[in-house]
């Protein structure tokens, strides 16, 4: 015999979705402690939620807000130098420039003149 398909929970109903209930309470009480949020969720939606779950929801919200990119491992750097050896070579060249220019001001003037 075939079993009936389990009724899917409504993800948009905070009475059936604990995380959504926590997010809704956090909107009304953004500076509240986890214990206060848990009490608010219990009072408003009837869910027993742990403080760990509240911290998890807050963390996920902060990650999304920060806009941390997923899967951007190995993205090119802004400087164009992607390895430690390139940085070491650049530092050595900068030392040579300072030695030949005589001072930081002269080296800066040379760099500005070349960059223009």
C-alpha positions as CSV (number, residue, x, y, z in Angstrom):
1,X,0.0,0.0,0.0
2,X,1.1,3.5,-0.7
3,X,1.5,5.9,2.1
4,X,-0.1,9.3,2.0
5,X,2.4,12.1,1.4
6,X,3.2,13.9,4.6
7,X,1.6,17.3,4.7
8,X,4.3,19.9,4.0
9,X,4.7,22.6,6.5
10,X,4.0,26.1,5.5
11,X,7.4,28.0,5.5
12,X,5.7,31.4,5.6
13,X,3.6,30.6,8.7
14,X,5.4,31.6,11.9
15,X,3.1,29.3,13.9
16,X,4.7,26.3,12.0
17,X,8.2,27.7,11.4
18,X,10.3,28.4,14.5
19,X,13.1,30.2,12.7
20,X,10.6,32.6,11.0
21,X,9.0,33.2,14.4
22,X,12.4,34.1,15.9
23,X,13.1,36.4,13.0
24,X,9.7,38.1,13.5
25,X,10.3,38.6,17.2
26,X,13.8,39.9,16.5
27,X,12.4,42.5,14.2
28,X,10.3,43.9,17.1
29,X,13.0,43.5,19.7
30,X,16.4,43.8,17.9
31,X,18.4,44.6,21.1
32,X,16.8,41.9,23.3
33,X,18.7,39.1,25.0
34,X,18.2,35.5,23.8
35,X,16.1,34.7,26.9
36,X,13.8,37.6,26.2
37,X,13.5,36.6,22.5
38,X,12.7,33.0,23.6
39,X,10.0,34.3,26.0
40,X,8.6,36.5,23.2
41,X,8.4,33.6,20.7
42,X,6.7,31.4,23.4
43,X,4.1,34.1,24.1
44,X,3.4,35.2,20.6
45,X,3.7,31.9,18.6
46,X,3.7,29.1,21.2
47,X,7.1,27.7,20.3
48,X,9.7,26.4,22.8
49,X,13.0,27.6,21.3
50,X,16.5,27.3,22.7
51,X,18.9,30.2,23.1
52,X,21.3,28.4,20.8
53,X,18.6,28.4,18.0
54,X,18.1,32.1,18.6
55,X,21.9,32.8,18.3
56,X,22.0,30.6,15.1
57,X,19.2,32.7,13.5
58,X,20.9,36.0,14.5
59,X,24.2,34.8,13.1
60,X,22.6,33.7,9.8
61,X,21.0,37.1,9.6
62,X,24.3,38.9,10.2
63,X,26.1,36.8,7.6
64,X,23.4,37.6,5.0
65,X,23.6,41.3,5.9
66,X,27.3,41.5,5.7
67,X,27.1,40.2,2.2
68,X,29.8,37.6,2.6
69,X,30.3,36.0,-0.8
70,X,30.0,32.3,-1.1
71,X,32.4,30.3,-3.2
72,X,34.9,33.2,-3.8
73,X,37.9,31.2,-2.8
74,X,41.0,32.3,-4.7
75,X,39.5,35.6,-5.9
76,X,42.1,37.9,-7.4
77,X,43.5,40.4,-5.0
78,X,43.0,44.2,-5.5
79,X,46.8,44.7,-5.6
80,X,47.5,42.3,-8.4
81,X,49.9,40.3,-6.3
82,X,48.5,36.9,-5.5
83,X,51.4,35.2,-3.9
84,X,53.8,35.8,-1.0
85,X,56.8,35.7,-3.4
86,X,55.4,38.5,-5.4
87,X,55.0,40.6,-2.2
88,X,58.6,39.8,-1.2
89,X,59.9,40.9,-4.6
90,X,57.9,44.1,-4.5
91,X,59.3,44.9,-1.0
92,X,62.9,44.3,-2.3
93,X,62.2,46.6,-5.3
94,X,60.8,49.3,-2.9
95,X,64.0,49.0,-0.8
96,X,66.2,49.5,-3.9
97,X,64.1,52.5,-5.0
98,X,64.5,54.1,-1.5
99,X,68.2,53.4,-1.5
100,X,68.7,55.0,-5.0
101,X,66.3,57.9,-4.4
102,X,67.9,58.8,-1.1
103,X,64.7,59.6,0.9
104,X,61.0,58.7,1.1
105,X,60.1,62.1,-0.3
106,X,62.2,61.6,-3.4
107,X,60.9,58.1,-3.9
108,X,57.3,59.3,-3.6
109,X,58.0,62.1,-6.1
110,X,59.5,59.6,-8.5
111,X,56.5,57.3,-8.2
112,X,54.1,60.2,-8.7
113,X,56.0,61.3,-11.8
114,X,55.9,57.8,-13.3
115,X,52.2,57.3,-12.3
116,X,51.1,60.5,-14.1
